């Protein structure tokens, strides 16, 4: 409540995206007139607070389910969410959704990803807390560059070498080497 000698007034200190009702009367030396009919007006939207309780679950070696709760202070109508994710040292990938959960697909196996979510009104809000999670290990690929060569001065020895498979798809704890005298004999599974 305020009195002004002008026919305009800027009202400060209001909350974002809140419906306010105002009315006005005339003040003279003789008193105050009846109030005009109230008029309602909603303040503008602003950036929402961050989404809450972001969680990520690995579903497979290339798939995450990410879920969250809406912001505590929406500051307007939540029109959608921006889900951001990246592997260490990689570019930030972004996807948009109107839901409070989504699937992230096409991920690399056995990789740590960082995920954060932002809500959007007419303005994009700030980031949620960061969530880090790993995709599962995947089917291993065979070693690369496998080779055999005789050991000089040892006619009954062969030297075997190979390279780590790329991508690794998991934690390598060792290598199985199988030897027999015929290429046609079955190898153990």
Buried (B, 14 or more C-beta within 10 A) or exposed (E): EEEEEEEEEEEEEEEBBEEEEEEBEEEEEEEEEEEEEEEEEEBEBBBBBBBBEBEBEBBEBBBBEBBBEBBEBBBBEBBBBBBBBBBEEEEEBEBEBEEBEBEBEEBBBBBEBBBBBBBBBEBBBEBBEEBEBBBBEBEBEEBEEEEEEEEEEEEEEEEEEBEEBEEBBBEEEEEEEEEEEEEEEEEEE
